[in-house]
Amino acid sequence: DGPFHEWWDAIETEEGQEYTGMPEAVAHVQAHIAESGPFDMLIGFSQGAMLATILTSLLEKPTHMGQPPFDSMGDVATAEQPPFSPWKLVVLVGGMEPRDHRLTELLSGEPLQTPSVHMRGEKDTLFEPGARLLKRYSDQDGRRLDIVHKGGHAFPRGREAYEQLREFAAERGLLGFDEDRETDETNGGLS
């Protein structure tokens, strides 16, 4: 089917896997957030879930913006001046942990504290790599929700997963969801 689009190409180098175009993808999304944000939620599918994880990592560890592979992106961010506006929730669908060797330090250490929802299909070849991505996010105080659906490498079908997402966000006071608010069929049940 298609057309399909990607944020970067994964290539093998002597040092390990590298994502060519990844710093440009980060800069592109950062510019969009600065121009059109702030946003309450960041959603990534497949490679976009890896990009969302990289962006969330940079948000929580902004000093990495001045280090390779992000050293060509301009001014170095500080903890007081993060590289872009924070979001309240990250939703990762069919994702896996980024494997670019240049991200090892950025992705190591304590789990990410941004609340996260992980949607993984039982039939997805990335189901187990998605479980490793899940561990990159903290489950402290119920900050993480793992939604496993019956499908493959796709967004879940039906309302159940989206109702779980809505409930997760509402219970944590995220995104302005109100338990008594009616759902809207035009946007997957979220209003």
Disulfide bonds with the S-S distance in Angstrom:
none
